[in-house]
Amino acid sequence: MFGDLLKRFFKLPSLPVIKADDEELVDPQNVLREKCNQDHHAQELFKRLEDCNARVRSRKKTTEMCDEELIDYLHHIDHCVAKTLFEHLK
């Protein structure tokens, strides 16, 4: 459930990339997301999200959906990426 959502987040649409002849182009946003994901605070938020997902999966009837945990995690990653993203764009 959450793994699929996280994969879709990291595959959000970005600007079209024109491939250069000799070099492999790398989307700086994806690189920065991976780097920000290693941040201590991001790891804590991710752990909180995984704990919530485990709690929801363990119950048959629940109204809990872990929305708050997901939004907190994604907000932190986006905020971290936004600090330096435009420095990497050409």
Biopython code that builds the backbone (N, CA, C, O; Angstrom):
import numpy as np
from Bio.PDB.StructureBuilder import StructureBuilder

atoms = [
    (1, "MET", "N", (0.828, -1.183, 0.000)),
    (1, "MET", "CA", (0.000, 0.000, 0.000)),
    (1, "MET", "C", (0.878, 1.253, 0.000)),
    (1, "MET", "O", (0.838, 2.047, -0.940)),
    (2, "PHE", "N", (1.659, 1.420, 1.049)),
    (2, "PHE", "CA", (2.493, 2.618, 1.145)),
    (2, "PHE", "C", (3.659, 2.554, 0.166)),
    (2, "PHE", "O", (4.050, 3.572, -0.404)),
    (3, "GLY", "N", (4.216, 1.360, -0.029)),
    (3, "GLY", "CA", (5.349, 1.222, -0.944)),
    (3, "GLY", "C", (4.980, 1.675, -2.349)),
    (3, "GLY", "O", (5.767, 2.345, -3.017)),
    (4, "ASP", "N", (3.781, 1.308, -2.797)),
    (4, "ASP", "CA", (3.327, 1.730, -4.122)),
    (4, "ASP", "C", (3.156, 3.238, -4.193)),
    (4, "ASP", "O", (3.511, 3.862, -5.192)),
    (5, "LEU", "N", (2.614, 3.818, -3.138)),
    (5, "LEU", "CA", (2.411, 5.261, -3.096)),
    (5, "LEU", "C", (3.743, 5.998, -3.118)),
    (5, "LEU", "O", (3.883, 7.022, -3.788)),
    (6, "LEU", "N", (4.717, 5.476, -2.387)),
    (6, "LEU", "CA", (6.036, 6.101, -2.352)),
    (6, "LEU", "C", (6.711, 6.002, -3.717)),
    (6, "LEU", "O", (7.359, 6.951, -4.156)),
    (7, "LYS", "N", (6.567, 4.869, -4.387)),
    (7, "LYS", "CA", (7.142, 4.716, -5.728)),
    (7, "LYS", "C", (6.518, 5.716, -6.699)),
    (7, "LYS", "O", (7.215, 6.305, -7.524)),
    (8, "ARG", "N", (5.195, 5.906, -6.597)),
    (8, "ARG", "CA", (4.536, 6.878, -7.475)),
    (8, "ARG", "C", (5.008, 8.286, -7.173)),
    (8, "ARG", "O", (5.140, 9.100, -8.087)),
    (9, "PHE", "N", (5.267, 8.594, -5.892)),
    (9, "PHE", "CA", (5.748, 9.925, -5.519)),
    (9, "PHE", "C", (7.093, 10.209, -6.170)),
    (9, "PHE", "O", (7.317, 11.308, -6.678)),
    (10, "PHE", "N", (7.984, 9.235, -6.159)),
    (10, "PHE", "CA", (9.302, 9.449, -6.731)),
    (10, "PHE", "C", (9.267, 9.437, -8.257)),
    (10, "PHE", "O", (10.264, 9.774, -8.896)),
    (11, "LYS", "N", (8.147, 9.058, -8.845)),
    (11, "LYS", "CA", (8.014, 9.073, -10.299)),
    (11, "LYS", "C", (7.060, 10.170, -10.761)),
    (11, "LYS", "O", (6.459, 10.058, -11.829)),
    (12, "LEU", "N", (6.918, 11.225, -9.969)),
    (12, "LEU", "CA", (6.052, 12.330, -10.362)),
    (12, "LEU", "C", (6.532, 12.913, -11.684)),
    (12, "LEU", "O", (7.729, 12.896, -11.971)),
    (13, "PRO", "N", (5.618, 13.422, -12.483)),
    (13, "PRO", "CA", (6.019, 13.977, -13.767)),
    (13, "PRO", "C", (7.016, 15.118, -13.595)),
    (13, "PRO", "O", (6.920, 15.916, -12.662)),
    (14, "SER", "N", (7.943, 15.172, -14.488)),
    (14, "SER", "CA", (8.919, 16.255, -14.474)),
    (14, "SER", "C", (9.042, 16.786, -15.897)),
    (14, "SER", "O", (8.380, 16.298, -16.813)),
    (15, "LEU", "N", (9.875, 17.765, -16.065)),
    (15, "LEU", "CA", (10.072, 18.340, -17.388)),
    (15, "LEU", "C", (10.649, 17.297, -18.331)),
    (15, "LEU", "O", (11.399, 16.424, -17.895)),
    (16, "PRO", "N", (10.314, 17.370, -19.616)),
    (16, "PRO", "CA", (10.880, 16.407, -20.558)),
    (16, "PRO", "C", (12.398, 16.556, -20.622)),
    (16, "PRO", "O", (12.932, 17.665, -20.581)),
    (17, "VAL", "N", (13.064, 15.442, -20.720)),
    (17, "VAL", "CA", (14.522, 15.436, -20.769)),
    (17, "VAL", "C", (14.945, 15.069, -22.180)),
    (17, "VAL", "O", (14.497, 14.067, -22.738)),
    (18, "ILE", "N", (15.809, 15.886, -22.745)),
    (18, "ILE", "CA", (16.371, 15.595, -24.061)),
    (18, "ILE", "C", (17.720, 14.942, -23.822)),
    (18, "ILE", "O", (18.595, 15.524, -23.182)),
    (19, "LYS", "N", (17.883, 13.746, -24.331)),
    (19, "LYS", "CA", (19.094, 12.990, -24.066)),
    (19, "LYS", "C", (20.266, 13.555, -24.863)),
    (19, "LYS", "O", (20.169, 13.785, -26.068)),
    (20, "ALA", "N", (21.359, 13.769, -24.166)),
    (20, "ALA", "CA", (22.579, 14.251, -24.810)),
    (20, "ALA", "C", (23.286, 13.075, -25.473)),
    (20, "ALA", "O", (22.978, 11.916, -25.196)),
    (21, "ASP", "N", (24.225, 13.381, -26.340)),
    (21, "ASP", "CA", (24.922, 12.340, -27.082)),
    (21, "ASP", "C", (25.766, 11.431, -26.188)),
    (21, "ASP", "O", (25.631, 10.208, -26.233)),
    (22, "ASP", "N", (26.630, 12.030, -25.384)),
    (22, "ASP", "CA", (27.618, 11.232, -24.669)),
    (22, "ASP", "C", (27.312, 11.005, -23.196)),
    (22, "ASP", "O", (27.809, 10.041, -22.613)),
    (23, "GLU", "N", (26.530, 11.841, -22.593)),
    (23, "GLU", "CA", (26.334, 11.712, -21.157)),
    (23, "GLU", "C", (24.912, 11.279, -20.820)),
    (23, "GLU", "O", (23.959, 11.615, -21.522)),
    (24, "GLU", "N", (24.799, 10.551, -19.765)),
    (24, "GLU", "CA", (23.499, 10.123, -19.266)),
    (24, "GLU", "C", (22.951, 11.224, -18.371)),
    (24, "GLU", "O", (23.595, 11.614, -17.397)),
    (25, "LEU", "N", (21.776, 11.722, -18.693)),
    (25, "LEU", "CA", (21.182, 12.784, -17.889)),
    (25, "LEU", "C", (20.484, 12.189, -16.671)),
    (25, "LEU", "O", (19.829, 11.149, -16.751)),
    (26, "VAL", "N", (20.639, 12.868, -15.555)),
    (26, "VAL", "CA", (20.027, 12.430, -14.305)),
    (26, "VAL", "C", (19.160, 13.569, -13.801)),
    (26, "VAL", "O", (19.595, 14.719, -13.752)),
    (27, "ASP", "N", (17.935, 13.244, -13.427)),
    (27, "ASP", "CA", (17.023, 14.252, -12.902)),
    (27, "ASP", "C", (17.499, 14.666, -11.513)),
    (27, "ASP", "O", (17.507, 13.842, -10.598)),
    (28, "PRO", "N", (17.895, 15.926, -11.339)),
    (28, "PRO", "CA", (18.409, 16.357, -10.031)),
    (28, "PRO", "C", (17.359, 16.268, -8.927)),
    (28, "PRO", "O", (17.707, 16.111, -7.757)),
    (29, "GLN", "N", (16.090, 16.365, -9.280)),
    (29, "GLN", "CA", (15.048, 16.268, -8.261)),
    (29, "GLN", "C", (15.035, 14.875, -7.629)),
    (29, "GLN", "O", (14.886, 14.747, -6.413)),
    (30, "ASN", "N", (15.188, 13.846, -8.439)),
    (30, "ASN", "CA", (15.215, 12.484, -7.898)),
    (30, "ASN", "C", (16.438, 12.262, -7.020)),
    (30, "ASN", "O", (16.352, 11.612, -5.979)),
    (31, "VAL", "N", (17.572, 12.802, -7.442)),
    (31, "VAL", "CA", (18.799, 12.679, -6.650)),
    (31, "VAL", "C", (18.623, 13.374, -5.304)),
    (31, "VAL", "O", (18.995, 12.829, -4.265)),
    (32, "LEU", "N", (18.057, 14.575, -5.326)),
    (32, "LEU", "CA", (17.850, 15.316, -4.083)),
    (32, "LEU", "C", (16.826, 14.632, -3.182)),
    (32, "LEU", "O", (16.968, 14.657, -1.960)),
    (33, "ARG", "N", (15.799, 14.024, -3.767)),
    (33, "ARG", "CA", (14.813, 13.298, -2.953)),
    (33, "ARG", "C", (15.475, 12.131, -2.228)),
    (33, "ARG", "O", (15.223, 11.900, -1.045)),
    (34, "GLU", "N", (16.315, 11.405, -2.941)),
    (34, "GLU", "CA", (17.024, 10.289, -2.313)),
    (34, "GLU", "C", (17.926, 10.787, -1.189)),
    (34, "GLU", "O", (17.995, 10.173, -0.124)),
    (35, "LYS", "N", (18.613, 11.895, -1.427)),
    (35, "LYS", "CA", (19.495, 12.466, -0.408)),
    (35, "LYS", "C", (18.680, 12.928, 0.803)),
    (35, "LYS", "O", (19.056, 12.661, 1.945)),
    (36, "CYS", "N", (17.581, 13.609, 0.556)),
    (36, "CYS", "CA", (16.739, 14.102, 1.649)),
    (36, "CYS", "C", (16.102, 12.949, 2.418)),
    (36, "CYS", "O", (15.829, 13.072, 3.612)),
    (37, "ASN", "N", (15.869, 11.847, 1.749)),
    (37, "ASN", "CA", (15.286, 10.679, 2.400)),
    (37, "ASN", "C", (16.236, 10.085, 3.441)),
    (37, "ASN", "O", (15.793, 9.393, 4.358)),
    (38, "GLN", "N", (17.531, 10.347, 3.308)),
    (38, "GLN", "CA", (18.519, 9.841, 4.261)),
    (38, "GLN", "C", (18.623, 10.721, 5.504)),
    (38, "GLN", "O", (19.264, 10.339, 6.483)),
    (39, "ASP", "N", (18.008, 11.875, 5.470)),
    (39, "ASP", "CA", (17.990, 12.824, 6.585)),
    (39, "ASP", "C", (17.387, 12.154, 7.828)),
    (39, "ASP", "O", (16.455, 11.358, 7.713)),
    (40, "HIS", "N", (17.913, 12.474, 9.001)),
    (40, "HIS", "CA", (17.454, 11.870, 10.257)),
    (40, "HIS", "C", (15.959, 12.130, 10.491)),
    (40, "HIS", "O", (15.216, 11.219, 10.855)),
    (41, "HIS", "N", (15.534, 13.359, 10.282)),
    (41, "HIS", "CA", (14.120, 13.695, 10.502)),
    (41, "HIS", "C", (13.225, 12.949, 9.508)),
    (41, "HIS", "O", (12.140, 12.494, 9.872)),
    (42, "ALA", "N", (13.670, 12.825, 8.266)),
    (42, "ALA", "CA", (12.898, 12.081, 7.264)),
    (42, "ALA", "C", (12.779, 10.616, 7.668)),
    (42, "ALA", "O", (11.725, 10.004, 7.493)),
    (43, "GLN", "N", (13.844, 10.061, 8.203)),
    (43, "GLN", "CA", (13.809, 8.666, 8.649)),
    (43, "GLN", "C", (12.813, 8.480, 9.797)),
    (43, "GLN", "O", (12.105, 7.474, 9.852)),
    (44, "GLU", "N", (12.762, 9.448, 10.708)),
    (44, "GLU", "CA", (11.796, 9.383, 11.811)),
    (44, "GLU", "C", (10.360, 9.449, 11.288)),
    (44, "GLU", "O", (9.492, 8.694, 11.726)),
    (45, "LEU", "N", (10.126, 10.365, 10.343)),
    (45, "LEU", "CA", (8.780, 10.496, 9.773)),
    (45, "LEU", "C", (8.390, 9.239, 8.998)),
    (45, "LEU", "O", (7.242, 8.800, 9.060)),
    (46, "PHE", "N", (9.341, 8.666, 8.271)),
    (46, "PHE", "CA", (9.083, 7.447, 7.514)),
    (46, "PHE", "C", (8.772, 6.286, 8.464)),
    (46, "PHE", "O", (7.880, 5.482, 8.192)),
    (47, "LYS", "N", (9.499, 6.201, 9.562)),
    (47, "LYS", "CA", (9.253, 5.153, 10.561)),
    (47, "LYS", "C", (7.852, 5.306, 11.152)),
    (47, "LYS", "O", (7.135, 4.322, 11.332)),
    (48, "ARG", "N", (7.470, 6.545, 11.450)),
    (48, "ARG", "CA", (6.134, 6.810, 11.987)),
    (48, "ARG", "C", (5.065, 6.386, 10.969)),
    (48, "ARG", "O", (4.035, 5.824, 11.342)),
    (49, "LEU", "N", (5.317, 6.657, 9.694)),
    (49, "LEU", "CA", (4.385, 6.269, 8.635)),
    (49, "LEU", "C", (4.294, 4.751, 8.517)),
    (49, "LEU", "O", (3.198, 4.203, 8.403)),
    (50, "GLU", "N", (5.426, 4.077, 8.543)),
    (50, "GLU", "CA", (5.412, 2.616, 8.460)),
    (50, "GLU", "C", (4.712, 1.991, 9.668)),
    (50, "GLU", "O", (3.985, 1.008, 9.526)),
    (51, "ASP", "N", (4.933, 2.564, 10.859)),
    (51, "ASP", "CA", (4.246, 2.064, 12.055)),
    (51, "ASP", "C", (2.736, 2.207, 11.904)),
    (51, "ASP", "O", (1.981, 1.303, 12.261)),
    (52, "CYS", "N", (2.304, 3.341, 11.374)),
    (52, "CYS", "CA", (0.877, 3.569, 11.156)),
    (52, "CYS", "C", (0.326, 2.563, 10.144)),
    (52, "CYS", "O", (-0.747, 1.996, 10.352)),
    (53, "ASN", "N", (1.056, 2.343, 9.057)),
    (53, "ASN", "CA", (0.605, 1.379, 8.047)),
    (53, "ASN", "C", (0.502, -0.024, 8.627)),
    (53, "ASN", "O", (-0.439, -0.758, 8.324)),
    (54, "ALA", "N", (1.459, -0.395, 9.452)),
    (54, "ALA", "CA", (1.415, -1.716, 10.086)),
    (54, "ALA", "C", (0.208, -1.823, 11.013)),
    (54, "ALA", "O", (-0.456, -2.858, 11.065)),
    (55, "ARG", "N", (-0.068, -0.757, 11.734)),
    (55, "ARG", "CA", (-1.216, -0.735, 12.644)),
    (55, "ARG", "C", (-2.523, -0.876, 11.855)),
    (55, "ARG", "O", (-3.418, -1.617, 12.262)),
    (56, "VAL", "N", (-2.629, -0.175, 10.745)),
    (56, "VAL", "CA", (-3.846, -0.227, 9.920)),
    (56, "VAL", "C", (-4.015, -1.616, 9.305)),
    (56, "VAL", "O", (-5.123, -2.151, 9.274)),
    (57, "ARG", "N", (-2.931, -2.193, 8.821)),
    (57, "ARG", "CA", (-3.013, -3.522, 8.202)),
    (57, "ARG", "C", (-3.371, -4.612, 9.210)),
    (57, "ARG", "O", (-3.958, -5.631, 8.847)),
    (58, "SER", "N", (-3.016, -4.395, 10.474)),
    (58, "SER", "CA", (-3.267, -5.424, 11.481)),
    (58, "SER", "C", (-4.731, -5.468, 11.925)),
    (58, "SER", "O", (-5.144, -6.418, 12.590)),
    (59, "ARG", "N", (-5.499, -4.477, 11.575)),
    (59, "ARG", "CA", (-6.912, -4.418, 11.976)),
    (59, "ARG", "C", (-7.810, -4.708, 10.777)),
    (59, "ARG", "O", (-7.497, -4.356, 9.639)),
    (60, "LYS", "N", (-8.920, -5.352, 11.061)),
    (60, "LYS", "CA", (-9.856, -5.642, 9.977)),
    (60, "LYS", "C", (-10.770, -4.465, 9.702)),
    (60, "LYS", "O", (-11.050, -4.151, 8.545)),
    (61, "LYS", "N", (-11.235, -3.812, 10.751)),
    (61, "LYS", "CA", (-12.115, -2.657, 10.583)),
    (61, "LYS", "C", (-11.480, -1.463, 11.276)),
    (61, "LYS", "O", (-11.330, -1.444, 12.497)),
    (62, "THR", "N", (-11.113, -0.475, 10.487)),
    (62, "THR", "CA", (-10.541, 0.744, 11.051)),
    (62, "THR", "C", (-10.823, 1.903, 10.108)),
    (62, "THR", "O", (-10.952, 1.721, 8.897)),
    (63, "THR", "N", (-10.913, 3.073, 10.670)),
    (63, "THR", "CA", (-11.105, 4.268, 9.845)),
    (63, "THR", "C", (-9.798, 5.030, 9.679)),
    (63, "THR", "O", (-9.731, 6.015, 8.944)),
    (64, "GLU", "N", (-8.765, 4.571, 10.365)),
    (64, "GLU", "CA", (-7.466, 5.239, 10.273)),
    (64, "GLU", "C", (-6.855, 4.989, 8.898)),
    (64, "GLU", "O", (-6.909, 3.874, 8.379)),
    (65, "MET", "N", (-6.265, 6.049, 8.304)),
    (65, "MET", "CA", (-5.703, 5.915, 6.965)),
    (65, "MET", "C", (-4.273, 6.436, 6.848)),
    (65, "MET", "O", (-3.704, 6.378, 5.758)),
    (66, "CYS", "N", (-3.681, 6.933, 7.899)),
    (66, "CYS", "CA", (-2.293, 7.405, 7.915)),
    (66, "CYS", "C", (-2.072, 8.626, 7.024)),
    (66, "CYS", "O", (-0.949, 8.875, 6.587)),
    (67, "ASP", "N", (-3.117, 9.377, 6.755)),
    (67, "ASP", "CA", (-2.985, 10.566, 5.911)),
    (67, "ASP", "C", (-2.021, 11.584, 6.508)),
    (67, "ASP", "O", (-1.161, 12.125, 5.811)),
    (68, "GLU", "N", (-2.170, 11.835, 7.786)),
    (68, "GLU", "CA", (-1.335, 12.844, 8.438)),
    (68, "GLU", "C", (0.146, 12.467, 8.370)),
    (68, "GLU", "O", (0.995, 13.318, 8.104)),
    (69, "GLU", "N", (0.452, 11.193, 8.610)),
    (69, "GLU", "CA", (1.836, 10.736, 8.578)),
    (69, "GLU", "C", (2.418, 10.853, 7.172)),
    (69, "GLU", "O", (3.565, 11.269, 7.003)),
    (70, "LEU", "N", (1.631, 10.488, 6.171)),
    (70, "LEU", "CA", (2.093, 10.582, 4.791)),
    (70, "LEU", "C", (2.341, 12.030, 4.391)),
    (70, "LEU", "O", (3.363, 12.338, 3.778)),
    (71, "ILE", "N", (1.424, 12.911, 4.729)),
    (71, "ILE", "CA", (1.571, 14.327, 4.378)),
    (71, "ILE", "C", (2.779, 14.929, 5.081)),
    (71, "ILE", "O", (3.522, 15.701, 4.476)),
    (72, "ASP", "N", (2.984, 14.589, 6.344)),
    (72, "ASP", "CA", (4.154, 15.097, 7.068)),
    (72, "ASP", "C", (5.449, 14.649, 6.401)),
    (72, "ASP", "O", (6.373, 15.444, 6.229)),
    (73, "TYR", "N", (5.513, 13.379, 6.027)),
    (73, "TYR", "CA", (6.717, 12.839, 5.388)),
    (73, "TYR", "C", (6.976, 13.509, 4.034)),
    (73, "TYR", "O", (8.088, 13.963, 3.766)),
    (74, "LEU", "N", (5.956, 13.569, 3.193)),
    (74, "LEU", "CA", (6.127, 14.164, 1.863)),
    (74, "LEU", "C", (6.427, 15.656, 1.953)),
    (74, "LEU", "O", (7.206, 16.179, 1.155)),
    (75, "HIS", "N", (5.824, 16.339, 2.906)),
    (75, "HIS", "CA", (6.100, 17.762, 3.097)),
    (75, "HIS", "C", (7.567, 17.973, 3.462)),
    (75, "HIS", "O", (8.212, 18.889, 2.952)),
    (76, "HIS", "N", (8.084, 17.138, 4.332)),
    (76, "HIS", "CA", (9.493, 17.268, 4.727)),
    (76, "HIS", "C", (10.415, 17.032, 3.529)),
    (76, "HIS", "O", (11.363, 17.788, 3.320)),
    (77, "ILE", "N", (10.147, 16.002, 2.756)),
    (77, "ILE", "CA", (10.984, 15.705, 1.585)),
    (77, "ILE", "C", (10.911, 16.860, 0.589)),
    (77, "ILE", "O", (11.944, 17.307, 0.090)),
    (78, "ASP", "N", (9.714, 17.347, 0.294)),
    (78, "ASP", "CA", (9.562, 18.463, -0.647)),
    (78, "ASP", "C", (10.264, 19.720, -0.150)),
    (78, "ASP", "O", (10.906, 20.422, -0.931)),
    (79, "HIS", "N", (10.147, 20.005, 1.129)),
    (79, "HIS", "CA", (10.793, 21.189, 1.702)),
    (79, "HIS", "C", (12.313, 21.067, 1.599)),
    (79, "HIS", "O", (12.997, 22.038, 1.274)),
    (80, "CYS", "N", (12.826, 19.900, 1.872)),
    (80, "CYS", "CA", (14.269, 19.660, 1.790)),
    (80, "CYS", "C", (14.762, 19.817, 0.349)),
    (80, "CYS", "O", (15.793, 20.447, 0.113)),
    (81, "VAL", "N", (14.040, 19.253, -0.603)),
    (81, "VAL", "CA", (14.430, 19.330, -2.018)),
    (81, "VAL", "C", (14.354, 20.766, -2.522)),
    (81, "VAL", "O", (15.216, 21.202, -3.287)),
    (82, "ALA", "N", (13.342, 21.495, -2.105)),
    (82, "ALA", "CA", (13.123, 22.858, -2.605)),
    (82, "ALA", "C", (14.260, 23.807, -2.233)),
    (82, "ALA", "O", (14.482, 24.803, -2.920)),
    (83, "LYS", "N", (14.974, 23.511, -1.164)),
    (83, "LYS", "CA", (16.063, 24.390, -0.733)),
    (83, "LYS", "C", (17.144, 24.536, -1.800)),
    (83, "LYS", "O", (17.699, 25.621, -1.978)),
    (84, "THR", "N", (17.444, 23.450, -2.508)),
    (84, "THR", "CA", (18.583, 23.480, -3.432)),
    (84, "THR", "C", (18.256, 23.055, -4.859)),
    (84, "THR", "O", (19.155, 23.019, -5.700)),
    (85, "LEU", "N", (17.016, 22.736, -5.153)),
    (85, "LEU", "CA", (16.684, 22.210, -6.478)),
    (85, "LEU", "C", (17.075, 23.157, -7.605)),
    (85, "LEU", "O", (17.669, 22.722, -8.591)),
    (86, "PHE", "N", (16.757, 24.426, -7.482)),
    (86, "PHE", "CA", (16.975, 25.349, -8.593)),
    (86, "PHE", "C", (18.443, 25.668, -8.818)),
    (86, "PHE", "O", (18.806, 26.191, -9.871)),
    (87, "GLU", "N", (19.288, 25.363, -7.852)),
    (87, "GLU", "CA", (20.724, 25.516, -8.055)),
    (87, "GLU", "C", (21.255, 24.460, -9.020)),
    (87, "GLU", "O", (22.298, 24.655, -9.644)),
    (88, "HIS", "N", (20.536, 23.336, -9.145)),
    (88, "HIS", "CA", (20.984, 22.224, -9.978)),
    (88, "HIS", "C", (20.406, 22.256, -11.391)),
    (88, "HIS", "O", (20.834, 21.485, -12.249)),
    (89, "LEU", "N", (19.453, 23.124, -11.638)),
    (89, "LEU", "CA", (18.831, 23.184, -12.962)),
    (89, "LEU", "C", (19.645, 24.061, -13.892)),
    (89, "LEU", "O", (20.252, 25.047, -13.475)),
    (90, "LYS", "N", (19.645, 23.684, -15.158)),
    (90, "LYS", "CA", (20.398, 24.455, -16.156)),
    (90, "LYS", "C", (19.484, 25.417, -16.864)),
    (90, "LYS", "O", (19.927, 26.158, -17.742)),
]
sb = StructureBuilder()
sb.init_structure("model")
sb.init_model(0)
sb.init_chain("A")
sb.init_seg("    ")
for serial, (resi, resn, name, xyz) in enumerate(atoms, 1):
    if name == "N":
        sb.init_residue(resn, " ", resi, " ")
    sb.init_atom(name, np.array(xyz, "f"), 0.0, 1.0, " ", f" {name:<3s}", serial, name[0])
structure = sb.get_structure()
